[in-house]
Amino acid sequence: MPIFLKIYGLTFFSIIHDLINEPFHLHIAEGSNKLCKYWVFRDGSIELADSSGYKRTELKKIEKALKENITFVME
């Protein structure tokens, strides 16, 4: 499970076998009760694919962190 980034108490990671059947995406977890998944597109845009346990304000914080680090993630 490659970890791309740890910031604001969040862990941004991928699951290798997921990437075989799905476009590139990152899972973001905070502890064991919160998990979401964002699609990451070649143009640097992102889209929420799934979320469990996060409030909308928390997702905004995740999106901000992801956008601020999108170049690193895409490399």
mmCIF file of the N, C-alpha and C atoms, coordinates in Angstrom:
data_MODEL
# 
_entry.id   MODEL 
# 
loop_
_atom_site.group_PDB 
_atom_site.id 
_atom_site.type_symbol 
_atom_site.label_atom_id 
_atom_site.label_alt_id 
_atom_site.label_comp_id 
_atom_site.label_asym_id 
_atom_site.label_entity_id 
_atom_site.label_seq_id 
_atom_site.pdbx_PDB_ins_code 
_atom_site.Cartn_x 
_atom_site.Cartn_y 
_atom_site.Cartn_z 
_atom_site.occupancy 
_atom_site.B_iso_or_equiv 
_atom_site.pdbx_formal_charge 
_atom_site.auth_seq_id 
_atom_site.auth_comp_id 
_atom_site.auth_asym_id 
_atom_site.auth_atom_id 
_atom_site.pdbx_PDB_model_num 
ATOM 1   N N  . MET A 1 1  ? 0.849   -1.173 0.000   1.00 0.00 ? 1  MET A N  1 
ATOM 2   C CA . MET A 1 1  ? 0.000   0.000  0.000   1.00 0.00 ? 1  MET A CA 1 
ATOM 3   C C  . MET A 1 1  ? 0.898   1.241  0.000   1.00 0.00 ? 1  MET A C  1 
ATOM 4   N N  . PRO A 1 2  ? 1.183   1.799  -1.172  1.00 0.00 ? 2  PRO A N  1 
ATOM 5   C CA . PRO A 1 2  ? 2.029   2.994  -1.228  1.00 0.00 ? 2  PRO A CA 1 
ATOM 6   C C  . PRO A 1 2  ? 1.346   4.213  -0.601  1.00 0.00 ? 2  PRO A C  1 
ATOM 7   N N  . ILE A 1 3  ? 2.076   4.881  0.268   1.00 0.00 ? 3  ILE A N  1 
ATOM 8   C CA . ILE A 1 3  ? 1.568   6.112  0.878   1.00 0.00 ? 3  ILE A CA 1 
ATOM 9   C C  . ILE A 1 3  ? 2.189   7.274  0.128   1.00 0.00 ? 3  ILE A C  1 
ATOM 10  N N  . PHE A 1 4  ? 1.328   8.160  -0.389  1.00 0.00 ? 4  PHE A N  1 
ATOM 11  C CA . PHE A 1 4  ? 1.774   9.301  -1.165  1.00 0.00 ? 4  PHE A CA 1 
ATOM 12  C C  . PHE A 1 4  ? 2.049   10.517 -0.297  1.00 0.00 ? 4  PHE A C  1 
ATOM 13  N N  . LEU A 1 5  ? 1.258   10.672 0.755   1.00 0.00 ? 5  LEU A N  1 
ATOM 14  C CA . LEU A 1 5  ? 1.325   11.910 1.515   1.00 0.00 ? 5  LEU A CA 1 
ATOM 15  C C  . LEU A 1 5  ? 0.692   11.697 2.881   1.00 0.00 ? 5  LEU A C  1 
ATOM 16  N N  . LYS A 1 6  ? 1.252   12.343 3.882   1.00 0.00 ? 6  LYS A N  1 
ATOM 17  C CA . LYS A 1 6  ? 0.640   12.417 5.215   1.00 0.00 ? 6  LYS A CA 1 
ATOM 18  C C  . LYS A 1 6  ? 0.641   13.882 5.598   1.00 0.00 ? 6  LYS A C  1 
ATOM 19  N N  . ILE A 1 7  ? -0.553  14.438 5.791   1.00 0.00 ? 7  ILE A N  1 
ATOM 20  C CA . ILE A 1 7  ? -0.692  15.851 6.107   1.00 0.00 ? 7  ILE A CA 1 
ATOM 21  C C  . ILE A 1 7  ? -1.999  16.068 6.852   1.00 0.00 ? 7  ILE A C  1 
ATOM 22  N N  . TYR A 1 8  ? -2.005  16.978 7.812   1.00 0.00 ? 8  TYR A N  1 
ATOM 23  C CA . TYR A 1 8  ? -3.199  17.309 8.607   1.00 0.00 ? 8  TYR A CA 1 
ATOM 24  C C  . TYR A 1 8  ? -3.805  16.083 9.292   1.00 0.00 ? 8  TYR A C  1 
ATOM 25  N N  . GLY A 1 9  ? -3.008  15.094 9.620   1.00 0.00 ? 9  GLY A N  1 
ATOM 26  C CA . GLY A 1 9  ? -3.524  13.884 10.244  1.00 0.00 ? 9  GLY A CA 1 
ATOM 27  C C  . GLY A 1 9  ? -4.188  12.938 9.258   1.00 0.00 ? 9  GLY A C  1 
ATOM 28  N N  . LEU A 1 10 ? -4.036  13.213 7.962   1.00 0.00 ? 10 LEU A N  1 
ATOM 29  C CA . LEU A 1 10 ? -4.633  12.398 6.910   1.00 0.00 ? 10 LEU A CA 1 
ATOM 30  C C  . LEU A 1 10 ? -3.549  11.589 6.213   1.00 0.00 ? 10 LEU A C  1 
ATOM 31  N N  . THR A 1 11 ? -3.904  10.398 5.785   1.00 0.00 ? 11 THR A N  1 
ATOM 32  C CA . THR A 1 11 ? -2.989  9.565  5.018   1.00 0.00 ? 11 THR A CA 1 
ATOM 33  C C  . THR A 1 11 ? -3.567  9.373  3.623   1.00 0.00 ? 11 THR A C  1 
ATOM 34  N N  . PHE A 1 12 ? -2.795  9.753  2.601   1.00 0.00 ? 12 PHE A N  1 
ATOM 35  C CA . PHE A 1 12 ? -3.184  9.623  1.199   1.00 0.00 ? 12 PHE A CA 1 
ATOM 36  C C  . PHE A 1 12 ? -2.449  8.414  0.637   1.00 0.00 ? 12 PHE A C  1 
ATOM 37  N N  . PHE A 1 13 ? -3.178  7.413  0.184   1.00 0.00 ? 13 PHE A N  1 
ATOM 38  C CA . PHE A 1 13 ? -2.537  6.172  -0.260  1.00 0.00 ? 13 PHE A CA 1 
ATOM 39  C C  . PHE A 1 13 ? -3.298  5.544  -1.414  1.00 0.00 ? 13 PHE A C  1 
ATOM 40  N N  . SER A 1 14 ? -2.658  4.578  -2.049  1.00 0.00 ? 14 SER A N  1 
ATOM 41  C CA . SER A 1 14 ? -3.322  3.800  -3.090  1.00 0.00 ? 14 SER A CA 1 
ATOM 42  C C  . SER A 1 14 ? -3.237  2.328  -2.725  1.00 0.00 ? 14 SER A C  1 
ATOM 43  N N  . ILE A 1 15 ? -4.097  1.573  -3.339  1.00 0.00 ? 15 ILE A N  1 
ATOM 44  C CA . ILE A 1 15 ? -4.090  0.117  -3.184  1.00 0.00 ? 15 ILE A CA 1 
ATOM 45  C C  . ILE A 1 15 ? -3.813  -0.440 -4.579  1.00 0.00 ? 15 ILE A C  1 
ATOM 46  N N  . ILE A 1 16 ? -2.679  -1.050 -4.736  1.00 0.00 ? 16 ILE A N  1 
ATOM 47  C CA . ILE A 1 16 ? -2.192  -1.435 -6.059  1.00 0.00 ? 16 ILE A CA 1 
ATOM 48  C C  . ILE A 1 16 ? -3.213  -2.233 -6.866  1.00 0.00 ? 16 ILE A C  1 
ATOM 49  N N  . HIS A 1 17 ? -3.860  -3.231 -6.288  1.00 0.00 ? 17 HIS A N  1 
ATOM 50  C CA . HIS A 1 17 ? -4.797  -4.045 -7.079  1.00 0.00 ? 17 HIS A CA 1 
ATOM 51  C C  . HIS A 1 17 ? -6.011  -3.238 -7.534  1.00 0.00 ? 17 HIS A C  1 
ATOM 52  N N  . ASP A 1 18 ? -6.348  -2.141 -6.846  1.00 0.00 ? 18 ASP A N  1 
ATOM 53  C CA . ASP A 1 18 ? -7.435  -1.259 -7.296  1.00 0.00 ? 18 ASP A CA 1 
ATOM 54  C C  . ASP A 1 18 ? -7.097  -0.598 -8.624  1.00 0.00 ? 18 ASP A C  1 
ATOM 55  N N  . LEU A 1 19 ? -5.820  -0.288 -8.819  1.00 0.00 ? 19 LEU A N  1 
ATOM 56  C CA . LEU A 1 19 ? -5.407  0.471  -9.997  1.00 0.00 ? 19 LEU A CA 1 
ATOM 57  C C  . LEU A 1 19 ? -5.440  -0.365 -11.276 1.00 0.00 ? 19 LEU A C  1 
ATOM 58  N N  . ILE A 1 20 ? -5.573  -1.655 -11.148 1.00 0.00 ? 20 ILE A N  1 
ATOM 59  C CA . ILE A 1 20 ? -5.653  -2.525 -12.324 1.00 0.00 ? 20 ILE A CA 1 
ATOM 60  C C  . ILE A 1 20 ? -6.988  -2.322 -13.035 1.00 0.00 ? 20 ILE A C  1 
ATOM 61  N N  . ASN A 1 21 ? -8.067  -2.217 -12.277 1.00 0.00 ? 21 ASN A N  1 
ATOM 62  C CA . ASN A 1 21 ? -9.409  -2.147 -12.856 1.00 0.00 ? 21 ASN A CA 1 
ATOM 63  C C  . ASN A 1 21 ? -10.055 -0.767 -12.797 1.00 0.00 ? 21 ASN A C  1 
ATOM 64  N N  . GLU A 1 22 ? -9.380  0.197  -12.199 1.00 0.00 ? 22 GLU A N  1 
ATOM 65  C CA . GLU A 1 22 ? -9.961  1.531  -12.047 1.00 0.00 ? 22 GLU A CA 1 
ATOM 66  C C  . GLU A 1 22 ? -8.952  2.583  -12.480 1.00 0.00 ? 22 GLU A C  1 
ATOM 67  N N  . PRO A 1 23 ? -9.453  3.763  -12.866 1.00 0.00 ? 23 PRO A N  1 
ATOM 68  C CA . PRO A 1 23 ? -8.532  4.859  -13.162 1.00 0.00 ? 23 PRO A CA 1 
ATOM 69  C C  . PRO A 1 23 ? -7.760  5.251  -11.903 1.00 0.00 ? 23 PRO A C  1 
ATOM 70  N N  . PHE A 1 24 ? -6.695  6.047  -12.082 1.00 0.00 ? 24 PHE A N  1 
ATOM 71  C CA . PHE A 1 24 ? -5.878  6.438  -10.948 1.00 0.00 ? 24 PHE A CA 1 
ATOM 72  C C  . PHE A 1 24 ? -6.714  7.172  -9.908  1.00 0.00 ? 24 PHE A C  1 
ATOM 73  N N  . HIS A 1 25 ? -6.527  6.806  -8.664  1.00 0.00 ? 25 HIS A N  1 
ATOM 74  C CA . HIS A 1 25 ? -7.256  7.433  -7.564  1.00 0.00 ? 25 HIS A CA 1 
ATOM 75  C C  . HIS A 1 25 ? -6.453  7.268  -6.279  1.00 0.00 ? 25 HIS A C  1 
ATOM 76  N N  . LEU A 1 26 ? -6.809  8.069  -5.311  1.00 0.00 ? 26 LEU A N  1 
ATOM 77  C CA . LEU A 1 26 ? -6.201  7.974  -3.993  1.00 0.00 ? 26 LEU A CA 1 
ATOM 78  C C  . LEU A 1 26 ? -7.272  7.736  -2.955  1.00 0.00 ? 26 LEU A C  1 
ATOM 79  N N  . HIS A 1 27 ? -6.929  6.930  -1.976  1.00 0.00 ? 27 HIS A N  1 
ATOM 80  C CA . HIS A 1 27 ? -7.759  6.762  -0.795  1.00 0.00 ? 27 HIS A CA 1 
ATOM 81  C C  . HIS A 1 27 ? -7.197  7.706  0.258   1.00 0.00 ? 27 HIS A C  1 
ATOM 82  N N  . ILE A 1 28 ? -8.068  8.293  1.044   1.00 0.00 ? 28 ILE A N  1 
ATOM 83  C CA . ILE A 1 28 ? -7.636  9.178  2.115   1.00 0.00 ? 28 ILE A CA 1 
ATOM 84  C C  . ILE A 1 28 ? -8.308  8.697  3.389   1.00 0.00 ? 28 ILE A C  1 
ATOM 85  N N  . ALA A 1 29 ? -7.482  8.469  4.417   1.00 0.00 ? 29 ALA A N  1 
ATOM 86  C CA . ALA A 1 29 ? -8.009  7.956  5.681   1.00 0.00 ? 29 ALA A CA 1 
ATOM 87  C C  . ALA A 1 29 ? -7.564  8.837  6.832   1.00 0.00 ? 29 ALA A C  1 
ATOM 88  N N  . GLU A 1 30 ? -8.442  8.921  7.808   1.00 0.00 ? 30 GLU A N  1 
ATOM 89  C CA . GLU A 1 30 ? -8.123  9.561  9.079   1.00 0.00 ? 30 GLU A CA 1 
ATOM 90  C C  . GLU A 1 30 ? -8.546  8.573  10.156  1.00 0.00 ? 30 GLU A C  1 
ATOM 91  N N  . GLY A 1 31 ? -7.578  7.903  10.737  1.00 0.00 ? 31 GLY A N  1 
ATOM 92  C CA . GLY A 1 31 ? -7.912  6.846  11.682  1.00 0.00 ? 31 GLY A CA 1 
ATOM 93  C C  . GLY A 1 31 ? -8.560  5.684  10.952  1.00 0.00 ? 31 GLY A C  1 
ATOM 94  N N  . SER A 1 32 ? -9.388  4.943  11.666  1.00 0.00 ? 32 SER A N  1 
ATOM 95  C CA . SER A 1 32 ? -10.035 3.781  11.052  1.00 0.00 ? 32 SER A CA 1 
ATOM 96  C C  . SER A 1 32 ? -11.512 4.004  10.759  1.00 0.00 ? 32 SER A C  1 
ATOM 97  N N  . ASN A 1 33 ? -12.045 5.175  11.111  1.00 0.00 ? 33 ASN A N  1 
ATOM 98  C CA . ASN A 1 33 ? -13.476 5.421  10.935  1.00 0.00 ? 33 ASN A CA 1 
ATOM 99  C C  . ASN A 1 33 ? -13.824 6.282  9.732   1.00 0.00 ? 33 ASN A C  1 
ATOM 100 N N  . LYS A 1 34 ? -12.824 6.904  9.122   1.00 0.00 ? 34 LYS A N  1 
ATOM 101 C CA . LYS A 1 34 ? -13.094 7.810  8.007   1.00 0.00 ? 34 LYS A CA 1 
ATOM 102 C C  . LYS A 1 34 ? -12.254 7.401  6.807   1.00 0.00 ? 34 LYS A C  1 
ATOM 103 N N  . LEU A 1 35 ? -12.924 7.296  5.648   1.00 0.00 ? 35 LEU A N  1 
ATOM 104 C CA . LEU A 1 35 ? -12.241 6.917  4.422   1.00 0.00 ? 35 LEU A CA 1 
ATOM 105 C C  . LEU A 1 35 ? -12.962 7.541  3.236   1.00 0.00 ? 35 LEU A C  1 
ATOM 106 N N  . CYS A 1 36 ? -12.197 8.056  2.297   1.00 0.00 ? 36 CYS A N  1 
ATOM 107 C CA . CYS A 1 36 ? -12.791 8.535  1.056   1.00 0.00 ? 36 CYS A CA 1 
ATOM 108 C C  . CYS A 1 36 ? -11.849 8.211  -0.092  1.00 0.00 ? 36 CYS A C  1 
ATOM 109 N N  . LYS A 1 37 ? -12.372 8.374  -1.315  1.00 0.00 ? 37 LYS A N  1 
ATOM 110 C CA . LYS A 1 37 ? -11.590 8.080  -2.508  1.00 0.00 ? 37 LYS A CA 1 
ATOM 111 C C  . LYS A 1 37 ? -11.813 9.207  -3.505  1.00 0.00 ? 37 LYS A C  1 
ATOM 112 N N  . TYR A 1 38 ? -10.712 9.703  -4.066  1.00 0.00 ? 38 TYR A N  1 
ATOM 113 C CA . TYR A 1 38 ? -10.768 10.741 -5.092  1.00 0.00 ? 38 TYR A CA 1 
ATOM 114 C C  . TYR A 1 38 ? -10.132 10.230 -6.369  1.00 0.00 ? 38 TYR A C  1 
ATOM 115 N N  . TRP A 1 39 ? -10.846 10.411 -7.500  1.00 0.00 ? 39 TRP A N  1 
ATOM 116 C CA . TRP A 1 39 ? -10.260 10.166 -8.802  1.00 0.00 ? 39 TRP A CA 1 
ATOM 117 C C  . TRP A 1 39 ? -9.286  11.309 -9.066  1.00 0.00 ? 39 TRP A C  1 
ATOM 118 N N  . VAL A 1 40 ? -8.145  11.002 -9.655  1.00 0.00 ? 40 VAL A N  1 
ATOM 119 C CA . VAL A 1 40 ? -7.155  12.010 -10.038 1.00 0.00 ? 40 VAL A CA 1 
ATOM 120 C C  . VAL A 1 40 ? -6.960  11.879 -11.546 1.00 0.00 ? 40 VAL A C  1 
ATOM 121 N N  . PHE A 1 41 ? -7.289  12.957 -12.265 1.00 0.00 ? 41 PHE A N  1 
ATOM 122 C CA . PHE A 1 41 ? -7.243  12.932 -13.721 1.00 0.00 ? 41 PHE A CA 1 
ATOM 123 C C  . PHE A 1 41 ? -5.931  13.524 -14.248 1.00 0.00 ? 41 PHE A C  1 
ATOM 124 N N  . ARG A 1 42 ? -5.592  13.185 -15.474 1.00 0.00 ? 42 ARG A N  1 
ATOM 125 C CA . ARG A 1 42 ? -4.329  13.619 -16.080 1.00 0.00 ? 42 ARG A CA 1 
ATOM 126 C C  . ARG A 1 42 ? -4.171  15.129 -16.137 1.00 0.00 ? 42 ARG A C  1 
ATOM 127 N N  . ASP A 1 43 ? -5.272  15.857 -16.200 1.00 0.00 ? 43 ASP A N  1 
ATOM 128 C CA . ASP A 1 43 ? -5.182  17.324 -16.259 1.00 0.00 ? 43 ASP A CA 1 
ATOM 129 C C  . ASP A 1 43 ? -5.015  17.946 -14.869 1.00 0.00 ? 43 ASP A C  1 
ATOM 130 N N  . GLY A 1 44 ? -4.923  17.110 -13.845 1.00 0.00 ? 44 GLY A N  1 
ATOM 131 C CA . GLY A 1 44 ? -4.732  17.597 -12.485 1.00 0.00 ? 44 GLY A CA 1 
ATOM 132 C C  . GLY A 1 44 ? -6.022  17.844 -11.731 1.00 0.00 ? 44 GLY A C  1 
ATOM 133 N N  . SER A 1 45 ? -7.143  17.620 -12.371 1.00 0.00 ? 45 SER A N  1 
ATOM 134 C CA . SER A 1 45 ? -8.416  17.789 -11.672 1.00 0.00 ? 45 SER A CA 1 
ATOM 135 C C  . SER A 1 45 ? -8.703  16.555 -10.815 1.00 0.00 ? 45 SER A C  1 
ATOM 136 N N  . ILE A 1 46 ? -9.564  16.739 -9.840  1.00 0.00 ? 46 ILE A N  1 
ATOM 137 C CA . ILE A 1 46 ? -9.933  15.652 -8.930  1.00 0.00 ? 46 ILE A CA 1 
ATOM 138 C C  . ILE A 1 46 ? -11.451 15.589 -8.817  1.00 0.00 ? 46 ILE A C  1 
ATOM 139 N N  . GLU A 1 47 ? -11.940 14.425 -8.417  1.00 0.00 ? 47 GLU A N  1 
ATOM 140 C CA . GLU A 1 47 ? -13.385 14.243 -8.226  1.00 0.00 ? 47 GLU A CA 1 
ATOM 141 C C  . GLU A 1 47 ? -13.609 13.235 -7.104  1.00 0.00 ? 47 GLU A C  1 
ATOM 142 N N  . LEU A 1 48 ? -14.475 13.593 -6.178  1.00 0.00 ? 48 LEU A N  1 
ATOM 143 C CA . LEU A 1 48 ? -14.820 12.675 -5.098  1.00 0.00 ? 48 LEU A CA 1 
ATOM 144 C C  . LEU A 1 48 ? -15.547 11.468 -5.673  1.00 0.00 ? 48 LEU A C  1 
ATOM 145 N N  . ALA A 1 49 ? -15.038 10.281 -5.396  1.00 0.00 ? 49 ALA A N  1 
ATOM 146 C CA . ALA A 1 49 ? -15.645 9.037  -5.878  1.00 0.00 ? 49 ALA A CA 1 
ATOM 147 C C  . ALA A 1 49 ? -16.489 8.370  -4.801  1.00 0.00 ? 49 ALA A C  1 
ATOM 148 N N  . ASP A 1 50 ? -16.040 8.466  -3.545  1.00 0.00 ? 50 ASP A N  1 
ATOM 149 C CA . ASP A 1 50 ? -16.734 7.789  -2.456  1.00 0.00 ? 50 ASP A CA 1 
ATOM 150 C C  . ASP A 1 50 ? -16.278 8.391  -1.129  1.00 0.00 ? 50 ASP A C  1 
ATOM 151 N N  . SER A 1 51 ? -17.169 8.382  -0.151  1.00 0.00 ? 51 SER A N  1 
ATOM 152 C CA . SER A 1 51 ? -16.818 8.916  1.160   1.00 0.00 ? 51 SER A CA 1 
ATOM 153 C C  . SER A 1 51 ? -17.608 8.216  2.248   1.00 0.00 ? 51 SER A C  1 
ATOM 154 N N  . SER A 1 52 ? -16.917 7.957  3.355   1.00 0.00 ? 52 SER A N  1 
ATOM 155 C CA . SER A 1 52 ? -17.568 7.342  4.501   1.00 0.00 ? 52 SER A CA 1 
ATOM 156 C C  . SER A 1 52 ? -17.013 7.974  5.775   1.00 0.00 ? 52 SER A C  1 
ATOM 157 N N  . GLY A 1 53 ? -17.878 8.639  6.515   1.00 0.00 ? 53 GLY A N  1 
ATOM 158 C CA . GLY A 1 53 ? -17.486 9.193  7.800   1.00 0.00 ? 53 GLY A CA 1 
ATOM 159 C C  . GLY A 1 53 ? -17.032 10.639 7.794   1.00 0.00 ? 53 GLY A C  1 
ATOM 160 N N  . TYR A 1 54 ? -16.799 11.207 6.616   1.00 0.00 ? 54 TYR A N  1 
ATOM 161 C CA . TYR A 1 54 ? -16.328 12.591 6.541   1.00 0.00 ? 54 TYR A CA 1 
ATOM 162 C C  . TYR A 1 54 ? -17.491 13.568 6.396   1.00 0.00 ? 54 TYR A C  1 
ATOM 163 N N  . LYS A 1 55 ? -17.371 14.713 7.051   1.00 0.00 ? 55 LYS A N  1 
ATOM 164 C CA . LYS A 1 55 ? -18.310 15.820 6.856   1.00 0.00 ? 55 LYS A CA 1 
ATOM 165 C C  . LYS A 1 55 ? -17.855 16.611 5.636   1.00 0.00 ? 55 LYS A C  1 
ATOM 166 N N  . ARG A 1 56 ? -18.761 17.389 5.074   1.00 0.00 ? 56 ARG A N  1 
ATOM 167 C CA . ARG A 1 56 ? -18.442 18.175 3.879   1.00 0.00 ? 56 ARG A CA 1 
ATOM 168 C C  . ARG A 1 56 ? -17.258 19.123 4.134   1.00 0.00 ? 56 ARG A C  1 
ATOM 169 N N  . THR A 1 57 ? -17.207 19.730 5.306   1.00 0.00 ? 57 THR A N  1 
ATOM 170 C CA . THR A 1 57 ? -16.098 20.644 5.616   1.00 0.00 ? 57 THR A CA 1 
ATOM 171 C C  . THR A 1 57 ? -14.757 19.900 5.642   1.00 0.00 ? 57 THR A C  1 
ATOM 172 N N  . GLU A 1 58 ? -14.770 18.654 6.098   1.00 0.00 ? 58 GLU A N  1 
ATOM 173 C CA . GLU A 1 58 ? -13.551 17.853 6.118   1.00 0.00 ? 58 GLU A CA 1 
ATOM 174 C C  . GLU A 1 58 ? -13.124 17.487 4.699   1.00 0.00 ? 58 GLU A C  1 
ATOM 175 N N  . LEU A 1 59 ? -14.101 17.199 3.843   1.00 0.00 ? 59 LEU A N  1 
ATOM 176 C CA . LEU A 1 59 ? -13.788 16.884 2.452   1.00 0.00 ? 59 LEU A CA 1 
ATOM 177 C C  . LEU A 1 59 ? -13.180 18.094 1.752   1.00 0.00 ? 59 LEU A C  1 
ATOM 178 N N  . LYS A 1 60 ? -13.640 19.284 2.081   1.00 0.00 ? 60 LYS A N  1 
ATOM 179 C CA . LYS A 1 60 ? -13.057 20.512 1.518   1.00 0.00 ? 60 LYS A CA 1 
ATOM 180 C C  . LYS A 1 60 ? -11.589 20.627 1.908   1.00 0.00 ? 60 LYS A C  1 
ATOM 181 N N  . LYS A 1 61 ? -11.262 20.297 3.163   1.00 0.00 ? 61 LYS A N  1 
ATOM 182 C CA . LYS A 1 61 ? -9.879  20.332 3.636   1.00 0.00 ? 61 LYS A CA 1 
ATOM 183 C C  . LYS A 1 61 ? -9.029  19.306 2.882   1.00 0.00 ? 61 LYS A C  1 
ATOM 184 N N  . ILE A 1 62 ? -9.581  18.133 2.648   1.00 0.00 ? 62 ILE A N  1 
ATOM 185 C CA . ILE A 1 62 ? -8.888  17.090 1.898   1.00 0.00 ? 62 ILE A CA 1 
ATOM 186 C C  . ILE A 1 62 ? -8.640  17.551 0.467   1.00 0.00 ? 62 ILE A C  1 
ATOM 187 N N  . GLU A 1 63 ? -9.660  18.132 -0.144  1.00 0.00 ? 63 GLU A N  1 
ATOM 188 C CA . GLU A 1 63 ? -9.526  18.615 -1.522  1.00 0.00 ? 63 GLU A CA 1 
ATOM 189 C C  . GLU A 1 63 ? -8.453  19.691 -1.616  1.00 0.00 ? 63 GLU A C  1 
ATOM 190 N N  . LYS A 1 64 ? -8.413  20.579 -0.642  1.00 0.00 ? 64 LYS A N  1 
ATOM 191 C CA . LYS A 1 64 ? -7.401  21.634 -0.627  1.00 0.00 ? 64 LYS A CA 1 
ATOM 192 C C  . LYS A 1 64 ? -6.007  21.025 -0.537  1.00 0.00 ? 64 LYS A C  1 
ATOM 193 N N  . ALA A 1 65 ? -5.802  20.077 0.375   1.00 0.00 ? 65 ALA A N  1 
ATOM 194 C CA . ALA A 1 65 ? -4.494  19.429 0.529   1.00 0.00 ? 65 ALA A CA 1 
ATOM 195 C C  . ALA A 1 65 ? -4.106  18.680 -0.743  1.00 0.00 ? 65 ALA A C  1 
ATOM 196 N N  . LEU A 1 66 ? -5.064  18.028 -1.352  1.00 0.00 ? 66 LEU A N  1 
ATOM 197 C CA . LEU A 1 66 ? -4.793  17.279 -2.574  1.00 0.00 ? 66 LEU A CA 1 
ATOM 198 C C  . LEU A 1 66 ? -4.415  18.226 -3.714  1.00 0.00 ? 66 LEU A C  1 
ATOM 199 N N  . LYS A 1 67 ? -5.146  19.318 -3.867  1.00 0.00 ? 67 LYS A N  1 
ATOM 200 C CA . LYS A 1 67 ? -4.840  20.288 -4.926  1.00 0.00 ? 67 LYS A CA 1 
ATOM 201 C C  . LYS A 1 67 ? -3.480  20.942 -4.707  1.00 0.00 ? 67 LYS A C  1 
ATOM 202 N N  . GLU A 1 68 ? -3.129  21.224 -3.462  1.00 0.00 ? 68 GLU A N  1 
ATOM 203 C CA . GLU A 1 68 ? -1.841  21.841 -3.157  1.00 0.00 ? 68 GLU A CA 1 
ATOM 204 C C  . GLU A 1 68 ? -0.667  20.901 -3.453  1.00 0.00 ? 68 GLU A C  1 
ATOM 205 N N  . ASN A 1 69 ? -0.936  19.611 -3.472  1.00 0.00 ? 69 ASN A N  1 
ATOM 206 C CA . ASN A 1 69 ? 0.122   18.619 -3.658  1.00 0.00 ? 69 ASN A CA 1 
ATOM 207 C C  . ASN A 1 69 ? -0.069  17.786 -4.918  1.00 0.00 ? 69 ASN A C  1 
ATOM 208 N N  . ILE A 1 70 ? -0.897  18.255 -5.845  1.00 0.00 ? 70 ILE A N  1 
ATOM 209 C CA . ILE A 1 70 ? -1.261  17.446 -7.025  1.00 0.00 ? 70 ILE A CA 1 
ATOM 210 C C  . ILE A 1 70 ? -0.058  17.137 -7.904  1.00 0.00 ? 70 ILE A C  1 
ATOM 211 N N  . THR A 1 71 ? 0.874   18.069 -8.036  1.00 0.00 ? 71 THR A N  1 
ATOM 212 C CA . THR A 1 71 ? 2.056   17.811 -8.866  1.00 0.00 ? 71 THR A CA 1 
ATOM 213 C C  . THR A 1 71 ? 2.867   16.660 -8.299  1.00 0.00 ? 71 THR A C  1 
ATOM 214 N N  . PHE A 1 72 ? 3.078   16.663 -7.003  1.00 0.00 ? 72 PHE A N  1 
ATOM 215 C CA . PHE A 1 72 ? 3.808   15.580 -6.336  1.00 0.00 ? 72 PHE A CA 1 
ATOM 216 C C  . PHE A 1 72 ? 3.088   14.241 -6.524  1.00 0.00 ? 72 PHE A C  1 
ATOM 217 N N  . VAL A 1 73 ? 1.789   14.253 -6.331  1.00 0.00 ? 73 VAL A N  1 
ATOM 218 C CA . VAL A 1 73 ? 1.002   13.017 -6.450  1.00 0.00 ? 73 VAL A CA 1 
ATOM 219 C C  . VAL A 1 73 ? 1.076   12.464 -7.870  1.00 0.00 ? 73 VAL A C  1 
ATOM 220 N N  . MET A 1 74 ? 0.981   13.333 -8.861  1.00 0.00 ? 74 MET A N  1 
ATOM 221 C CA . MET A 1 74 ? 0.968   12.888 -10.250 1.00 0.00 ? 74 MET A CA 1 
ATOM 222 C C  . MET A 1 74 ? 2.332   12.386 -10.733 1.00 0.00 ? 74 MET A C  1 
ATOM 223 N N  . GLU A 1 75 ? 3.393   12.869 -10.104 1.00 0.00 ? 75 GLU A N  1 
ATOM 224 C CA . GLU A 1 75 ? 4.732   12.391 -10.483 1.00 0.00 ? 75 GLU A CA 1 
ATOM 225 C C  . GLU A 1 75 ? 4.907   10.950 -10.050 1.00 0.00 ? 75 GLU A C  1 
# 
